[in-house]
């Protein structure tokens, strides 16, 4: 008797599945993805500002890689014989000649150049707006102080990466900017001349600064920024995203969409939208037409020389500063340049250190995952608006010649406006913003206690005319009242229980004064209490 045996062959997995299993066995990708791909992200239009920063940075990297294939970072002199006829026969550096070649001879080169430049401008602008959104809503509070510092460093490095980038073509405009920077370096006492000689390889302009700026621009600064950006995103992912207060939203949950597939699909579409807008701007609006400026010569300066807008702040400081000098022991200290060189990082760092100042003043050590409404923190909001006003004043100072030309004003009048406005405008902006915030707080308090105005006028039996108010919904009441209102810190008794005078530290007195400046009675409107709400809703004084 014979027995028939049937060999059942195991089903062979598809090639893609086998590759995925191989990778998962060595990298643990499946477990990592399973734990994080369903992570929830809140949905609000203001969160797109951070995405614009990320996407414009990616665009900068992609277009920058393309440009490096054709750019020659050399200051060796050559005679131009390329396609741009007006420049033929002109002596220029290889850097300038290769930039002309990219613009006129490389297929798509001019468009890529302009996308790269416009993306850099939008990158810095988006970072400033994004940081202001984070600042005004209090998203920098514990546990995100380190991430705030990462963002500030990205902004600071982004400004100088842009400066080194537009200096590479060695045209007349960028050369003037480099000369401006070299003058600022020379104003540093003792070490200024050494720094200048090291940077330029000798007397300005030397023969090495384009090559050195090139290495810094494509390797050093982008590498540091890439590391900061990755660390920034990791911390955002780890700490979870902040969200605006509302029904069902607490410090312990996140209400929104899962990362996959909803958020990733929207983010991918938004990337192409940002890329398309930047490409459209680059195709329509010419930026940095170096062929109209010509190569850099130390004895020439282009008319109306202006840096990119984000460098207008230090430019404005130096233009507004009087030309003060001090001569000591045969050495000249150029205060007209050195003082603005010190003020520039101070104006920037005033925003960077704010999270630590606010944490110290409030003494709040809790984690915060819900955002503030700017009106509910009047002092912080007023400070942020004052900083923006200061920035705008300095931008006007950086372009005083252009404002004088186009608005038919005196350049001296504009300079004096900047000098006075540097001290006056931020103070006025602070006061006005604070009053607006207090007014909005007062209106919210009235809404909570009395309801929404309906526009319906009712006559009471005794002849009085009143407007009918409609009570707010529970969702709206929650949104208007779900915030923490800090109380000012007191110094406390100066005498202990034994009658011995206690020595009060100067830092303790300063903290109490700052706390009163932030949260005293005239610096915030008291939040309505449950008792007040119940009393009014019960009919006493409510129509």
Kinemage of the C-alpha trace (Angstrom):
@kinemage 1
@onewidth
@group {chain A} dominant
@subgroup {mainchain}
@vectorlist {calphas} color= white
{ca unk a 1} P 0.000 0.000 0.000
{ca unk a 2} L 1.450 3.342 -0.995
{ca unk a 3} L 0.807 6.552 0.886
{ca unk a 4} L 0.628 9.785 -1.067
{ca unk a 5} L 2.183 12.697 0.800
{ca unk a 6} L 1.458 16.226 -0.162
{ca unk a 7} L 4.208 18.745 0.515
{ca unk a 8} L 2.666 22.059 1.303
{ca unk a 9} L 5.104 24.787 0.500
{ca unk a 10} L 5.061 27.785 2.754
{ca unk a 11} L 3.846 30.934 1.136
{ca unk a 12} L 6.715 33.173 0.168
{ca unk a 13} L 6.317 36.780 1.303
{ca unk a 14} L 6.540 39.545 -1.291
{ca unk a 15} L 9.943 41.162 -1.766
{ca unk a 16} L 8.885 44.450 -0.200
{ca unk a 17} L 7.621 42.720 2.926
{ca unk a 18} L 10.836 40.730 3.238
{ca unk a 19} L 12.911 43.911 3.000
{ca unk a 20} L 10.714 45.576 5.636
{ca unk a 21} L 11.064 42.574 7.978
{ca unk a 22} L 14.842 42.590 7.467
{ca unk a 23} L 15.081 46.288 8.316
{ca unk a 24} L 12.726 45.986 11.290
{ca unk a 25} L 14.754 43.115 12.741
{ca unk a 26} L 17.851 45.320 12.812
{ca unk a 27} L 16.512 48.837 13.353
{ca unk a 28} L 13.204 48.350 15.164
{ca unk a 29} L 11.435 50.623 12.691
{ca unk a 30} L 8.032 48.914 13.004
{ca unk a 31} L 7.828 49.331 16.769
{ca unk a 32} L 8.968 52.937 16.560
{ca unk a 33} L 6.475 53.725 13.823
{ca unk a 34} L 3.624 51.969 15.605
{ca unk a 35} L 4.243 54.034 18.725
{ca unk a 36} L 4.582 57.419 17.013
{ca unk a 37} L 2.829 57.478 13.651
{ca unk a 38} L -0.567 57.913 15.310
{ca unk a 39} L 0.643 60.810 17.444
{ca unk a 40} L -1.943 63.587 17.605
{ca unk a 41} L -1.224 67.117 16.410
{ca unk a 42} L -3.606 70.052 17.034
{ca unk a 43} L -4.970 71.996 14.088
{ca unk a 44} L -4.684 75.788 13.988
{ca unk a 45} L -3.691 78.128 11.160
{ca unk a 46} L -0.894 79.781 13.187
{ca unk a 47} L 0.972 76.453 13.429
{ca unk a 48} L 1.634 76.709 9.683
{ca unk a 49} L 4.178 79.460 10.377
{ca unk a 50} L 6.638 76.913 11.733
{ca unk a 51} L 6.021 74.704 8.724
{ca unk a 52} L 6.850 77.602 6.389
{ca unk a 53} L 10.196 77.921 8.191
{ca unk a 54} L 10.907 74.214 7.714
{ca unk a 55} L 9.832 74.061 4.076
{ca unk a 56} L 11.707 77.206 3.044
{ca unk a 57} L 14.842 75.775 4.700
{ca unk a 58} L 14.429 72.576 2.686
{ca unk a 59} L 14.042 74.662 -0.486
{ca unk a 60} L 17.217 76.578 0.389
{ca unk a 61} L 19.157 73.317 0.789
{ca unk a 62} L 17.842 71.825 -2.481
{ca unk a 63} L 18.518 74.910 -4.582
{ca unk a 64} L 21.840 75.516 -2.833
{ca unk a 65} L 23.095 72.060 -3.800
{ca unk a 66} L 22.259 72.824 -7.436
{ca unk a 67} L 24.074 76.174 -7.341
{ca unk a 68} L 27.247 74.678 -5.854
{ca unk a 69} L 27.665 72.564 -9.008
{ca unk a 70} L 28.311 75.687 -11.100
{ca unk a 71} L 29.693 78.319 -8.707
{ca unk a 72} L 33.464 78.925 -8.499
{ca unk a 73} L 34.375 80.416 -5.083
{ca unk a 74} L 37.534 82.148 -6.245
{ca unk a 75} L 38.705 85.753 -6.391
{ca unk a 76} L 41.175 85.104 -9.199
{ca unk a 77} L 40.709 87.765 -11.847
{ca unk a 78} L 39.414 86.774 -15.297
{ca unk a 79} L 38.126 88.647 -18.339
{ca unk a 80} L 34.470 87.912 -19.026
{ca unk a 81} L 33.526 86.557 -22.475
{ca unk a 82} L 30.133 85.076 -21.683
{ca unk a 83} L 26.613 85.563 -23.023
{ca unk a 84} L 25.849 88.851 -21.284
{ca unk a 85} L 27.122 91.323 -23.877
{ca unk a 86} L 27.328 94.515 -21.706
{ca unk a 87} L 29.859 92.770 -19.424
{ca unk a 88} L 32.076 91.307 -22.141
{ca unk a 89} L 35.719 92.338 -21.782
{ca unk a 90} L 35.279 93.444 -18.158
{ca unk a 91} L 37.807 92.187 -15.595
{ca unk a 92} L 36.127 90.456 -12.688
{ca unk a 93} L 36.595 87.659 -10.175
{ca unk a 94} L 35.811 84.049 -11.023
{ca unk a 95} L 33.029 84.178 -8.405
{ca unk a 96} L 31.285 87.026 -10.234
{ca unk a 97} L 31.869 85.452 -13.670
{ca unk a 98} L 30.468 82.078 -12.563
{ca unk a 99} L 27.406 83.812 -11.095
{ca unk a 100} L 26.830 85.486 -14.467
{ca unk a 101} L 27.195 82.088 -16.127
{ca unk a 102} L 24.621 80.600 -13.754
{ca unk a 103} L 22.258 83.467 -14.551
{ca unk a 104} L 22.587 83.442 -18.358
{ca unk a 105} L 24.161 80.169 -19.516
{ca unk a 106} L 23.042 77.410 -17.113
{ca unk a 107} L 19.574 76.048 -17.939
{ca unk a 108} L 17.222 77.258 -15.220
{ca unk a 109} L 20.130 78.804 -13.353
{ca unk a 110} L 18.630 82.258 -12.893
{ca unk a 111} L 15.336 80.820 -11.625
{ca unk a 112} L 17.165 78.579 -9.133
{ca unk a 113} L 19.266 81.537 -7.975
{ca unk a 114} L 16.164 83.597 -7.366
{ca unk a 115} L 14.307 80.757 -5.629
{ca unk a 116} L 17.330 80.326 -3.360
{ca unk a 117} L 17.439 84.031 -2.503
{ca unk a 118} L 13.682 84.483 -2.044
{ca unk a 119} L 13.484 81.325 0.082
{ca unk a 120} L 16.224 82.733 2.331
{ca unk a 121} L 14.284 85.985 2.806
{ca unk a 122} L 11.055 84.112 3.536
{ca unk a 123} L 12.890 81.727 5.881
{ca unk a 124} L 14.087 84.547 8.145
{ca unk a 125} L 10.734 86.372 7.957
{ca unk a 126} L 8.814 83.194 8.802
{ca unk a 127} L 11.149 82.494 11.738
{ca unk a 128} L 10.555 85.953 13.197
{ca unk a 129} L 6.768 85.689 12.798
{ca unk a 130} L 6.806 82.113 14.147
{ca unk a 131} L 8.850 83.137 17.192
{ca unk a 132} L 6.491 86.040 17.824
{ca unk a 133} L 3.533 83.638 17.698
{ca unk a 134} L 5.298 81.417 20.234
{ca unk a 135} L 6.163 84.453 22.355
{ca unk a 136} L 2.708 86.057 22.420
{ca unk a 137} L 0.955 82.757 23.241
{ca unk a 138} L 3.442 81.665 25.920
{ca unk a 139} L 4.453 78.467 24.115
{ca unk a 140} L 8.020 78.978 25.388
{ca unk a 141} L 7.158 78.103 28.991
{ca unk a 142} L 8.254 74.937 30.770
{ca unk a 143} L 9.199 72.427 29.371
{ca unk a 144} L 9.999 74.285 26.106
{ca unk a 145} L 12.609 76.841 27.199
{ca unk a 146} L 15.423 74.889 25.530
{ca unk a 147} L 13.427 74.663 22.309
{ca unk a 148} L 12.944 78.437 22.435
{ca unk a 149} L 16.721 78.890 22.631
{ca unk a 150} L 17.138 76.516 19.666
{ca unk a 151} L 14.688 78.649 17.691
{ca unk a 152} L 16.518 81.849 18.615
{ca unk a 153} L 19.852 80.364 17.541
{ca unk a 154} L 18.297 79.285 14.244
{ca unk a 155} L 17.144 82.872 13.662
{ca unk a 156} L 20.530 84.334 14.596
{ca unk a 157} L 22.479 81.869 12.447
{ca unk a 158} L 19.977 82.234 9.602
{ca unk a 159} L 20.666 85.971 9.431
{ca unk a 160} L 24.420 85.460 9.133
{ca unk a 161} L 24.058 82.546 6.751
{ca unk a 162} L 22.075 84.851 4.502
{ca unk a 163} L 24.740 87.538 4.832
{ca unk a 164} L 27.543 85.169 3.800
{ca unk a 165} L 25.370 83.878 0.958
{ca unk a 166} L 24.622 87.174 -0.743
{ca unk a 167} L 28.296 88.161 -0.311
{ca unk a 168} L 29.506 85.265 -2.482
{ca unk a 169} L 28.838 86.730 -5.987
{ca unk a 170} L 31.424 89.473 -5.271
{ca unk a 171} L 29.256 92.113 -6.914
{ca unk a 172} L 29.328 95.804 -6.055
{ca unk a 173} L 26.379 95.632 -3.647
{ca unk a 174} L 27.563 92.602 -1.655
{ca unk a 175} L 31.143 93.931 -1.636
{ca unk a 176} L 29.875 97.144 -0.064
{ca unk a 177} L 28.148 95.050 2.612
{ca unk a 178} L 31.331 93.095 3.309
{ca unk a 179} L 33.242 96.366 3.603
{ca unk a 180} L 30.582 97.542 6.062
{ca unk a 181} L 31.076 94.375 8.129
{ca unk a 182} L 34.865 94.741 8.040
{ca unk a 183} L 34.563 98.283 9.388
{ca unk a 184} L 32.419 96.980 12.255
{ca unk a 185} L 35.031 94.304 13.043
{ca unk a 186} L 37.838 96.881 13.031
{ca unk a 187} L 35.979 98.932 15.655
{ca unk a 188} L 36.419 96.149 18.248
{ca unk a 189} L 39.174 97.258 20.624
{ca unk a 190} L 42.438 95.273 20.761
{ca unk a 191} L 41.356 92.243 18.703
{ca unk a 192} L 39.509 93.950 15.822
{ca unk a 193} L 42.500 94.217 13.488
{ca unk a 194} L 43.505 90.608 14.191
{ca unk a 195} L 39.976 89.370 13.434
{ca unk a 196} L 39.922 91.304 10.167
{ca unk a 197} L 43.311 89.978 9.061
{ca unk a 198} L 42.260 86.423 9.925
{ca unk a 199} L 38.932 86.688 8.087
{ca unk a 200} L 40.230 88.329 4.922
{ca unk a 201} L 43.702 86.825 4.823
{ca unk a 202} L 45.343 90.243 4.887
{ca unk a 203} L 44.256 93.744 4.010
{ca unk a 204} L 40.696 94.139 2.741
{ca unk a 205} L 39.469 92.808 0.379
{ca unk a 206} L 42.305 90.302 0.122
{ca unk a 207} L 42.049 87.282 -2.103
{ca unk a 208} L 40.487 84.691 0.152
{ca unk a 209} L 37.257 85.971 1.655
{ca unk a 210} L 34.917 84.494 -1.008
{ca unk a 211} L 36.417 81.018 -0.540
{ca unk a 212} L 36.219 81.371 3.246
{ca unk a 213} L 32.654 82.685 3.172
{ca unk a 214} L 31.782 79.833 0.810
{ca unk a 215} L 32.971 77.181 3.275
{ca unk a 216} L 31.119 78.878 6.105
{ca unk a 217} L 27.977 79.318 3.995
{ca unk a 218} L 27.617 75.787 2.607
{ca unk a 219} L 29.162 73.716 5.420
{ca unk a 220} L 29.610 75.280 8.843
{ca unk a 221} L 26.451 77.350 9.357
{ca unk a 222} L 24.021 75.010 7.529
{ca unk a 223} L 25.460 72.044 9.429
{ca unk a 224} L 24.877 73.733 12.774
{ca unk a 225} L 21.413 74.856 11.688
{ca unk a 226} L 20.532 71.355 10.514
{ca unk a 227} L 21.503 69.960 13.910
{ca unk a 228} L 19.488 72.631 15.726
{ca unk a 229} L 16.502 72.036 13.452
{ca unk a 230} L 16.537 68.270 14.046
{ca unk a 231} L 16.846 68.826 17.820
{ca unk a 232} L 14.016 71.382 17.644
{ca unk a 233} L 11.681 68.941 15.868
{ca unk a 234} L 12.593 66.080 18.208
{ca unk a 235} L 11.695 68.223 21.223
{ca unk a 236} L 8.423 69.323 19.595
{ca unk a 237} L 7.600 65.647 19.027
{ca unk a 238} L 8.685 64.630 22.531
{ca unk a 239} L 6.960 67.396 24.487
{ca unk a 240} L 3.857 67.202 22.235
{ca unk a 241} L 2.460 70.250 20.501
{ca unk a 242} L 0.858 73.108 22.386
{ca unk a 243} L -2.802 73.902 21.752
{ca unk a 244} L -5.173 76.799 22.309
{ca unk a 245} L -7.592 76.437 25.247
{ca unk a 246} L -11.064 75.132 24.563
{ca unk a 247} L -13.593 72.514 25.603
{ca unk a 248} L -11.963 69.136 26.177
{ca unk a 249} L -8.427 70.542 25.956
{ca unk a 250} L -6.242 70.200 29.030
{ca unk a 251} L -2.568 70.080 29.952
{ca unk a 252} L -2.764 66.293 29.850
{ca unk a 253} L -4.188 65.675 26.366
{ca unk a 254} L -3.956 66.863 22.765
{ca unk a 255} L -7.034 67.348 20.590
{ca unk a 256} L -6.331 67.151 16.871
{ca unk a 257} L -5.449 64.882 13.969
{ca unk a 258} L -3.146 61.827 13.856
{ca unk a 259} L 0.252 62.233 12.223
{ca unk a 260} L -0.589 59.524 9.696
{ca unk a 261} L -2.378 59.817 7.381
{ca unk a 262} L -4.170 63.140 7.934
{ca unk a 263} L -1.421 65.474 9.172
{ca unk a 264} L 1.261 64.100 6.834
{ca unk a 265} L -1.050 64.486 3.833
{ca unk a 266} L -1.843 68.091 4.734
{ca unk a 267} L 1.818 68.861 5.482
{ca unk a 268} L 2.956 67.349 2.183
{ca unk a 269} L 0.437 69.395 0.251
{ca unk a 270} L 1.418 72.537 2.118
{ca unk a 271} L 5.101 71.956 1.239
{ca unk a 272} L 4.304 71.983 -2.467
{ca unk a 273} L 2.114 75.049 -1.972
{ca unk a 274} L 4.980 76.926 -0.275
{ca unk a 275} L 7.404 75.763 -2.975
{ca unk a 276} L 4.975 76.906 -5.687
{ca unk a 277} L 4.454 80.350 -4.146
{ca unk a 278} L 8.209 80.910 -3.757
{ca unk a 279} L 8.816 79.723 -7.328
{ca unk a 280} L 6.098 82.060 -8.629
{ca unk a 281} L 7.563 85.035 -6.767
{ca unk a 282} L 11.033 84.129 -8.072
{ca unk a 283} L 9.790 83.912 -11.658
{ca unk a 284} L 8.027 87.285 -11.466
{ca unk a 285} L 10.145 89.497 -9.187
{ca unk a 286} L 13.842 89.985 -9.939
{ca unk a 287} L 16.135 90.013 -6.913
{ca unk a 288} L 19.853 90.794 -6.724
{ca unk a 289} L 20.488 91.548 -10.441
{ca unk a 290} L 24.276 91.508 -10.171
{ca unk a 291} L 24.666 92.184 -13.924
{ca unk a 292} L 23.191 95.651 -13.340
{ca unk a 293} L 25.645 96.351 -10.512
{ca unk a 294} L 28.917 95.052 -11.863
{ca unk a 295} L 31.860 93.434 -10.054
{ca unk a 296} L 33.092 94.807 -6.749
{ca unk a 297} L 35.772 97.468 -6.684
{ca unk a 298} L 36.987 98.916 -3.355
{ca unk a 299} L 36.875 102.465 -4.774
{ca unk a 300} L 33.227 102.215 -5.939
{ca unk a 301} L 29.934 102.185 -4.039
{ca unk a 302} L 26.598 101.466 -5.698
{ca unk a 303} L 23.860 104.084 -5.383
{ca unk a 304} L 21.171 103.182 -2.855
{ca unk a 305} L 23.190 100.279 -1.445
{ca unk a 306} L 20.882 98.319 0.874
{ca unk a 307} L 21.364 94.916 2.507
{ca unk a 308} L 18.681 92.244 2.666
{ca unk a 309} L 15.948 93.387 5.022
{ca unk a 310} L 16.976 91.235 7.992
{ca unk a 311} L 20.384 92.976 8.120
{ca unk a 312} L 18.705 96.392 8.106
{ca unk a 313} L 18.635 96.369 11.900
{ca unk a 314} L 22.427 96.581 12.481
{ca unk a 315} L 22.652 98.907 9.486
{ca unk a 316} L 20.100 101.218 11.100
{ca unk a 317} L 21.955 101.199 14.412
{ca unk a 318} L 25.191 102.306 12.783
{ca unk a 319} L 23.547 104.918 10.537
{ca unk a 320} L 21.693 106.468 13.467
{ca unk a 321} L 24.658 106.471 15.845
{ca unk a 322} L 26.600 109.753 16.018
{ca unk a 323} L 30.207 109.521 14.814
{ca unk a 324} L 31.760 109.587 18.270
{ca unk a 325} L 35.449 108.724 18.675
{ca unk a 326} L 37.827 108.528 21.626
{ca unk a 327} L 41.602 108.855 21.169
{ca unk a 328} L 43.637 107.187 23.908
{ca unk a 329} L 47.387 106.558 23.899
{ca unk a 330} L 47.598 106.907 20.158
{ca unk a 331} L 44.661 104.543 19.505
{ca unk a 332} L 41.215 105.511 18.238
{ca unk a 333} L 38.098 103.874 19.667
{ca unk a 334} L 35.280 104.327 17.128
{ca unk a 335} L 32.205 104.446 19.376
{ca unk a 336} L 29.981 105.304 16.414
{ca unk a 337} L 30.437 101.727 15.192
{ca unk a 338} L 31.408 99.809 18.320
{ca unk a 339} L 28.351 100.772 20.409
{ca unk a 340} L 25.872 99.618 17.701
{ca unk a 341} L 27.919 96.419 17.401
{ca unk a 342} L 27.182 95.799 21.093
{ca unk a 343} L 23.542 96.922 20.932
{ca unk a 344} L 22.628 94.599 18.056
{ca unk a 345} L 22.976 91.304 20.000
{ca unk a 346} L 21.425 92.943 23.082
{ca unk a 347} L 18.255 93.855 21.165
{ca unk a 348} L 18.051 90.287 19.825
{ca unk a 349} L 18.909 88.584 23.116
{ca unk a 350} L 16.264 90.579 24.998
{ca unk a 351} L 13.747 88.204 23.425
{ca unk a 352} L 15.913 85.099 23.916
{ca unk a 353} L 16.127 85.460 27.718
{ca unk a 354} L 12.451 86.311 28.271
{ca unk a 355} L 11.284 82.761 29.204
{ca unk a 356} L 13.741 82.668 32.093
{ca unk a 357} L 12.796 86.166 33.272
{ca unk a 358} L 9.088 85.344 33.255
{ca unk a 359} L 9.633 82.010 35.005
{ca unk a 360} L 11.680 83.726 37.716
{ca unk a 361} L 9.131 86.509 38.212
{ca unk a 362} L 6.123 84.177 38.457
{ca unk a 363} L 7.855 81.348 40.289
{ca unk a 364} L 5.725 78.984 38.210
{ca unk a 365} L 7.442 75.591 37.850
{ca unk a 366} L 4.490 73.739 36.281
{ca unk a 367} L 4.429 72.342 32.761
{ca unk a 368} L 2.300 74.316 30.310
{ca unk a 369} L 0.771 72.721 27.220
{ca unk a 370} L -2.125 75.156 26.802
{ca unk a 371} L -1.454 78.480 25.103
{ca unk a 372} L -2.281 81.937 26.416
{ca unk a 373} L -4.484 84.454 24.687
{ca unk a 374} L -2.187 87.490 24.267
{ca unk a 375} L -4.741 89.817 25.876
{ca unk a 376} L -4.575 87.808 29.120
{ca unk a 377} L -0.856 88.595 29.599
{ca unk a 378} L -0.737 92.342 28.908
{ca unk a 379} L 2.847 92.977 30.040
{ca unk a 380} L 4.333 90.192 27.917
{ca unk a 381} L 2.278 91.199 24.883
{ca unk a 382} L 3.241 94.853 25.304
{ca unk a 383} L 6.920 93.926 25.540
{ca unk a 384} L 6.700 91.885 22.335
{ca unk a 385} L 5.015 94.726 20.444
{ca unk a 386} L 7.627 97.170 21.783
{ca unk a 387} L 10.384 94.883 20.449
{ca unk a 388} L 8.737 94.766 17.017
{ca unk a 389} L 8.372 98.571 17.051
{ca unk a 390} L 12.081 98.881 17.880
{ca unk a 391} L 12.937 96.573 15.007
{ca unk a 392} L 10.830 98.626 12.568
{ca unk a 393} L 12.446 101.898 13.693
{ca unk a 394} L 15.900 100.438 13.067
{ca unk a 395} L 14.814 99.133 9.645
{ca unk a 396} L 13.784 102.683 8.760
{ca unk a 397} L 17.191 103.866 9.922
{ca unk a 398} L 18.903 101.247 7.767
{ca unk a 399} L 17.138 102.602 4.692
{ca unk a 400} L 17.153 106.308 5.584
{ca unk a 401} L 18.549 107.309 2.188
{ca unk a 402} L 15.845 105.384 0.321
{ca unk a 403} L 13.061 106.792 2.511
{ca unk a 404} L 14.441 110.279 1.956
{ca unk a 405} L 14.511 109.750 -1.798
{ca unk a 406} L 11.076 108.181 -2.286
{ca unk a 407} L 9.155 110.267 0.271
{ca unk a 408} L 11.027 113.528 -0.449
{ca unk a 409} L 12.165 113.928 3.145
{ca unk a 410} L 15.351 115.190 4.713
{ca unk a 411} L 17.789 112.381 5.450
{ca unk a 412} L 18.880 114.253 8.577
{ca unk a 413} L 15.262 114.432 9.761
{ca unk a 414} L 14.877 110.678 9.284
{ca unk a 415} L 18.134 110.020 11.145
{ca unk a 416} L 17.005 112.157 14.076
{ca unk a 417} L 13.634 110.411 14.068
{ca unk a 418} L 15.445 107.062 14.399
{ca unk a 419} L 17.701 108.387 17.179
{ca unk a 420} L 14.750 109.665 19.198
{ca unk a 421} L 12.409 106.857 18.151
{ca unk a 422} L 14.897 104.238 19.356
{ca unk a 423} L 14.033 105.312 22.930
{ca unk a 424} L 10.505 106.735 22.546
{ca unk a 425} L 8.633 104.506 20.065
{ca unk a 426} L 9.030 101.207 22.027
{ca unk a 427} L 7.770 102.932 25.194
{ca unk a 428} L 4.712 104.315 23.390
{ca unk a 429} L 4.072 100.932 21.751
{ca unk a 430} L 4.317 99.266 25.184
{ca unk a 431} L 1.827 101.655 26.803
{ca unk a 432} L -0.703 101.564 23.949
{ca unk a 433} L -0.569 97.766 23.621
{ca unk a 434} L -1.017 97.285 27.341
{ca unk a 435} L -4.062 99.558 27.387
{ca unk a 436} L -5.562 97.668 24.440
{ca unk a 437} L -5.031 94.335 26.191
{ca unk a 438} L -6.635 95.621 29.399
{ca unk a 439} L -9.585 96.906 27.378
{ca unk a 440} L -10.020 93.523 25.712
{ca unk a 441} L -9.799 91.803 29.110
{ca unk a 442} L -12.477 94.117 30.451
{ca unk a 443} L -14.722 93.339 27.475
{ca unk a 444} L -14.245 89.577 28.018
{ca unk a 445} L -15.133 90.000 31.683
{ca unk a 446} L -18.347 91.814 30.757
{ca unk a 447} L -19.206 89.100 28.239
{ca unk a 448} L -18.752 86.364 30.831
{ca unk a 449} L -20.805 88.137 33.499
{ca unk a 450} L -23.519 89.759 31.372
{ca unk a 451} L -23.558 87.777 28.141
{ca unk a 452} L -23.396 88.821 24.525
{ca unk a 453} L -25.038 92.014 23.317
{ca unk a 454} L -27.944 91.082 21.027
{ca unk a 455} L -28.837 94.574 19.757
{ca unk a 456} L -32.426 94.093 20.985
{ca unk a 457} L -33.745 97.043 23.019
{ca unk a 458} L -36.428 96.274 25.598
{ca unk a 459} L -38.590 98.714 27.543
{ca unk a 460} L -39.271 97.786 31.159
{ca unk a 461} L -42.673 98.440 32.837
{ca unk a 462} L -41.333 101.495 34.664
{ca unk a 463} L -40.131 103.046 31.382
{ca unk a 464} L -36.416 102.179 31.421
{ca unk a 465} L -34.842 101.030 28.134
{ca unk a 466} L -32.296 98.224 28.378
{ca unk a 467} L -30.444 96.061 25.888
{ca unk a 468} L -31.125 92.348 26.092
{ca unk a 469} L -28.009 90.232 26.636
{ca unk a 470} L -27.784 86.610 25.576
{ca unk a 471} L -25.843 84.282 27.922
{ca unk a 472} L -22.721 82.735 26.437
{ca unk a 473} L -22.500 79.027 25.732
{ca unk a 474} L -20.543 76.817 28.101
{ca unk a 475} L -17.872 76.328 25.422
{ca unk a 476} L -17.364 80.081 25.080
{ca unk a 477} L -17.373 80.587 28.845
{ca unk a 478} L -14.689 77.928 29.193
{ca unk a 479} L -12.509 79.529 26.507
{ca unk a 480} L -12.752 83.000 28.090
{ca unk a 481} L -12.023 81.886 31.648
{ca unk a 482} L -9.625 78.922 31.351
{ca unk a 483} L -6.383 80.736 32.071
{ca unk a 484} L -4.169 81.261 35.084
{ca unk a 485} L -4.073 84.729 36.582
{ca unk a 486} L -0.951 85.188 38.676
{ca unk a 487} L -0.847 87.279 41.828
{ca unk a 488} L 2.086 89.618 42.509
{ca unk a 489} L 4.776 88.246 44.795
{ca unk a 490} L 5.297 90.059 48.078
{ca unk a 491} L 8.649 90.559 49.780
{ca unk a 492} L 7.160 89.351 53.052
{ca unk a 493} L 7.799 90.539 56.598
{ca unk a 494} L 11.183 92.139 57.180
{ca unk a 495} L 11.133 90.985 60.815
{ca unk a 496} L 11.057 87.307 61.828
{ca unk a 497} L 8.954 85.759 64.626
{ca unk a 498} L 11.617 86.658 67.205
{ca unk a 499} L 11.622 90.327 66.271
{ca unk a 500} L 14.967 90.106 64.519
{ca unk a 501} L 15.233 92.146 61.362
{ca unk a 502} L 15.568 89.929 58.294
{ca unk a 503} L 17.963 90.965 55.575
{ca unk a 504} L 16.064 91.145 52.314
{ca unk a 505} L 18.168 90.298 49.277
{ca unk a 506} L 18.314 92.750 46.422
{ca unk a 507} L 17.196 90.005 44.018
{ca unk a 508} L 14.118 89.396 46.180
{ca unk a 509} L 13.196 93.081 46.101
{ca unk a 510} L 13.722 93.207 42.345
{ca unk a 511} L 11.577 90.117 41.839
{ca unk a 512} L 8.740 91.615 43.894
{ca unk a 513} L 8.864 94.893 41.952
{ca unk a 514} L 8.857 93.085 38.604
{ca unk a 515} L 6.003 90.877 39.777
{ca unk a 516} L 3.939 93.955 40.645
{ca unk a 517} L 4.797 95.427 37.255
{ca unk a 518} L 3.497 92.238 35.620
{ca unk a 519} L 0.506 91.291 37.740
{ca unk a 520} L -0.520 94.181 40.009
{ca unk a 521} L -4.136 95.337 40.037
{ca unk a 522} L -3.629 98.004 37.363
{ca unk a 523} L -1.739 95.574 35.107
{ca unk a 524} L -4.504 92.997 34.683
{ca unk a 525} L -8.281 92.933 34.994
{ca unk a 526} L -9.478 90.515 37.696
{ca unk a 527} L -10.912 87.345 36.225
{ca unk a 528} L -14.644 86.915 36.980
{ca unk a 529} L -15.349 84.493 39.798
{ca unk a 530} L -18.017 81.819 39.984
{ca unk a 531} L -19.782 83.759 42.753
{ca unk a 532} L -19.998 86.914 40.618
{ca unk a 533} L -21.345 84.923 37.683
{ca unk a 534} L -24.013 83.188 39.786
{ca unk a 535} L -25.094 86.417 41.422
{ca unk a 536} L -25.596 88.232 38.107
{ca unk a 537} L -27.223 85.249 36.379
{ca unk a 538} L -29.662 84.895 39.270
{ca unk a 539} L -31.273 88.151 38.158
{ca unk a 540} L -29.581 90.838 40.238
{ca unk a 541} L -28.717 93.536 37.736
{ca unk a 542} L -29.099 91.275 34.673
{ca unk a 543} L -31.581 91.901 31.883
